[in-house]
């Protein structure tokens, strides 16, 4: 999501960036911060907001979580009350904090992080094995550096000045967001009553620095450049074809050439600006009041991916045949039994063994895409035909 028009905010956009740490709590599981969105010169400045609640934690060794929350009821209670359980249980069900994240460690248990949290007059630090996060608590200089524990002067990435914010965005700027442009919102024939967006939409923004020459990879199945720098990416699965910026399979994770990765723990639409709004930052925005990311240390890509899949889950090994060559009729191919057989024979003549034959949409009759019945004009006996090509060509 882009909030700026060059060096100015877009018309009507209201931002409240975290500027000053007003309260720090260190504990066995990490660090809790209250971060004001204005300079605090005297007590009178505490009367205005918004206020961000920031939590740094470590679910597993070498992984540090950063959660930014507005209206952070849970963190407010943690910072100010001892009997949190009694207070939480008294909250009406509809007002209780909602869960907006993925299940973590579904397959492999976490590696105990041996968290070390400390603070002094100018900073607070959380260490989780080889990765540490150092928070500047100097008034007006709030920021977070992610560094190797063994080499704290080597900054992997950082959240510098004005890197976390709650943003109120006029809905006219979000009409092309994937979640706002769904069929229910935009297609009168699908939803005659329509869906009206409110005047403003609330977003949470987290930005991390991009170093000179740093390259970003990942985010799922996309058909743009492998290096994501300069791209605006919407984490929302869409049938976008292979020629657009839309993605069939989105993965809210990116890998940096500087030895770390970032997992965005949000199952809804995530909008990434990879050096595309601010050249030296990756911006991550979600609709709502909170956002959590995990910075995952390597230093090698293999170690980053090992920790990432430990955190989110590891896929099972597919059958051996799935690694073979797949051939498709394509959507635009005018095909019948003779055409498909010709494809397979042509590949055999070229000594290209096909393991899977994929029939695209027109195995059904046009305009009947949901009846899941072979077009009788093109495939008069589909069961016999499929049996014959399996036997002759050994395909699935």
N, C-alpha and C positions, 0 to 999 in steps of 0.2 A: 504494500500500500504506500503510495506516494502522498505525502502531506505538504510538500513544498513545491513552489513554482519558482525555480532558481533559488535565490537567497531569501525569498519571501515565503510565508505560509500561503497556501491556497485560500481563496476567499472564504471566510467563515470558520476556518479551522481553529480550534482552541486546544493548545497543548499545555500540559503541566509536567515539566521535567523534574526528576529528582535532583536536588541541588545540595542539600545540607542534611547530614546525619544528625538527628536530634536525640536518638536513644539507641544504645547498643547492649545486647545481651548475648553473652557466650555461654554455651552449655554443652553437655556431652554429645549432642547430635549436630551441633553447628553454631550458627550465628543468626540472630534476629535483629533487624534494623528498622527503625522508623526514619523515613527520609522525607523531609519537607520539600515542597516545590517552590520555595522562595528563600532568600537570605534571611537568617534569624539574627537580628540585631538586638532585639529586646523581647520581653515577654509578650508584648502586644502583637508581634509578628506571628505568634503561635495560634492566633485566633482564626487565621485564614488557612485555606487548604488549596488544592487537595494534598493528602498525605499518602505516601506509598509505604507499604509494608513489604520488606525485602527479607527473604530467608535464604541462607547459604547452608547446604547440607551435603552429605556424602552417603549415597545408598550402597556404594561398593568401592573398593580400593581403586584409586586412580580416576574416579568420577566425582565431579562436584556439581551439585544442582543449584540453580539460581531461580528462585520464584519471586515474581513481582506481582503484588496484589494491591488493588484499590478497594476501599471498604473492607479491609482485611480483618474481619471480626475475629477469626481464630488467632491471628498474630497479636491483635490488640489484647485479647485475653491472656495469651502467653506472657506478654510483656508486663501486664498490670495486675493479674490475679493469680492466686495460688490454687483455688478450688475450681479449676477449669471444667472438670467433668460435670459438676452440678450445674454450672452456668450453661454449658452447651445443651444439657438435657432439658433445660427450661425454655429453649428457643422454640417457637412454633415451627412445625415441620416445614412449612412453605418458605420460611425465612432462613433455614439452616444453610450453611455453606454447601455449595453443590460441587460434585466431582467432575472435573473436566480433564481427564488424563487417561493414559493407557495402563493396562495391567503390566507391572514390572516383574522381571525375573520369573516368567512363566515356566521355564524349563530348567534353568540352572540357578542354584542359590547364589546370592551375592558373596563376594569375597570380603570378609570383615575389614572395614576401612581403618580401624584404629585412629579415629578422628582426634586431632589435636586443635583445639580452638583457644585463642588467646587474644588479648587486646592491650593496648597501651594508650598514651595520650593522643596519638595521631593516627592509629590504624588498628584494624582487627584482622586476624588471620585464621583461616581454617586450612589444615593440612590433611590430606588423605593419601597416604603412601607417597607415590612419586609426584602427585599434583597438589598445588596449593593455590589458594585465592587470597589476595591481600586487599583489604578494603581501606581506602583513605577516608578517615573520619574528620579530617581538618575542615573547619567550617567553610562552606562554599566550594570545597574541592572534592566532593564525593566522586568516587570511581572505584573500579575493581580490576586488579591485574591478575591474570591466570598465568602461573609460572611453574616450572619444574621445581619441586621441593629442594633438589640438590643444587640448583643454579637459579636462585631467585632474581638475579639480574637479567636473565633471559626471559623476556615476556613473550608468551605464546600468542596471546590476544588480550584485549582489555576492553572494558566498558568505561569509556572516558566521560568527559563532561557532556551533560544532556544526552545520555544514552538510554535512559529508561523514562517512560512517560505514560500518563493517561491522556488520551486524545479524544476530544469530541469532534466528530467529522460530520459536516452537513451531508445528508444522505445522497444528494445529487452527485457527490464525488464517488459514491460506492455502487452506483447502478450497474457498473460492469464487473463488480466482484462476482466471482463464480457463484457463491452461495446466494447472492441477491438476484442473480440473473437466471435462476432455476426456472423450470417449466411452470411451476405453481406461481411464480412471481411475474413471469413475462408472457405466458401463453394464455390468451383469453379463452381459447377453445378448450384448454385443459382445466382452467379454473376461472369460470365466468365472473366470480365475485372479485377476483384480483387480490393482490397483496400490496398494501401501501406501506412503504417504509416510514418510520418516524422522521421528524425533522432532523434529528441528530443521531448518530450512531457512536457508541462508546468503544474505543479500541485501547488495548494495552500494547506498548511498543518496547522491545528490547533491541539494542544495537551492540554489535561487537566490532572491534577494529579490524581492518584489513591492512596488513603491512605491505610495503612496496614489493612487488613481485610475487606476493602470495596468490596461490591459485586454489579455487574452490571446486569440488566435485560432488556428485551425488544428486539427491532430491528425487530419485525415482526414474521411471522410464520417460525420458524426454528426447525430443528429436532435434534440439538445437545443438550448440557446441558442447563438447564434453566438459570443457572448462566453463564454469557457470558465471564467471565474472562478467558484469555488465548486463546480466539477465534479470528480469522481473518474473518471478515464478509464483504461480498460485497452486497451493497444495489442495487440489480439489479434483478428484477423478472425473474426467470428461471424455466423451467420444470425439476427440479432436483430430483424428487422422494422424498422418505422419508428416504433415507439412505445416503445422501450426505450433504455437508455443504451449498449447494445452497438452496435458499428460493423461495417459490411460491409467497409470499406476503411480501414484505419488507416495514418496517416502519422506517424512519430515526429518531428514538427517542429511548433514553435509560433512565432507571430509576436507581438511585443509592440508596444503603442502607443507605447513609448518609443524606437523606432528600432533595434531589434535583433531577431534571431530565434535560436532554439536548435534544433539538430538533434541527436537522440539516436542515436548510432551503434551501434545494437544491433538485430539482426534478430529476437530472441525477444520474449517478452512484456515490455513496459515498462509500469509502473504509475505514472500521473501523479496527483498531488494538487495541483490548481491552486487554492491558497488554501482547500482543503477540509479539510485537517488542521491546518495552521498558516496563519492568515489572511494573513500577510505573506510567504508563501513558495510557490514551486512545487517540489514534491518529485518526484524521479525515482528509481524503484527497479527493479532487475533481480535476478533470481536468479543467483547466481554470485559470482565473486571480483573482477570488474572492470567498470567502466562508463566510457565515453568520450562526452563531449558536445562540440559545437562551438558557440561563441557567434559569431554572424554579424552584422556591423555593416551599417547602412544608409548614411545615416540615414533614407532614405525606404523605405517598404515595397517599392517597385520595386527599389531597390538590394539590399535584403535578399534578395528572391526571386531576383535575378540571381545573386548569389553562392551562394545555396543550390542553385539548379539547376546552376550550374557545378560545385559540389561533388558532387552526387548524380546528375546526369544530366538531360537535357532530352528531353521526349517529342517524337516526330515529329508533324507536323500531320496530323490525321485528314482523311478525305475530306470534301468540302463538305456532302454529304447528312447527315452525322452531326450537323450543327448545326441541323437542322430539328426539327420537332415530333415527338415520339415518343408513341404511344398504346398502352396496355396493356389486356389483358382483365382483369387483376387475378386473384389466386389464387381469390377467392371467387365470381367471376362464373360463372354457369351458362350456358355458351355452346356454340354450334355454328356451322356456316357462316352460317346466316341471322343469328345474333346479331352475329357479327363484321362481316358486310357492313352491318348496321344501324348499328353504331358508325361505320364509315367514311362512310356516307351522311349520318348525323347531323352529323358534323364538317364535311362538304362544305356542307351546308345552312347551317351557321353561319359559312361562309367561313373555316374554320380548316383550312388545308392540312396534312395529316399526311404526314410523310416516312418514318416507320418504324412498322410495326405489329408489336407484340410479343405473342406468344401465351404466356401464363403456363402453369403446370404442367398444367392440365386438357386440353391438347391430347392428352395421353396418357390412357389409362384409369386410373381411380383405383386405388390400391394396386399399380400397375405402373409406378412412377416411373422405373425404370431400363431399360425396354425401348426407349425412344426411338422408339416407333412411334405414329403418329396413331391415336386412338380411332376405329375403323371405323364406330361408330354415329353419331358426331358429324361425322366428316370421311371420308365413304366414298371420295372420290377426292382426296386431299390435293394431289397434284402439279398436277392440273387446277385446283383451287380457288386455290392460291397463284399460279398463272400468271394466273388471271382477275383477282384483285384487284390484282396488280402492273400489269396492263394497264389496268384501269379507273380505279384510284386513284393510280397512280404511286408506290406505296410499296415500300420494301425489306422 
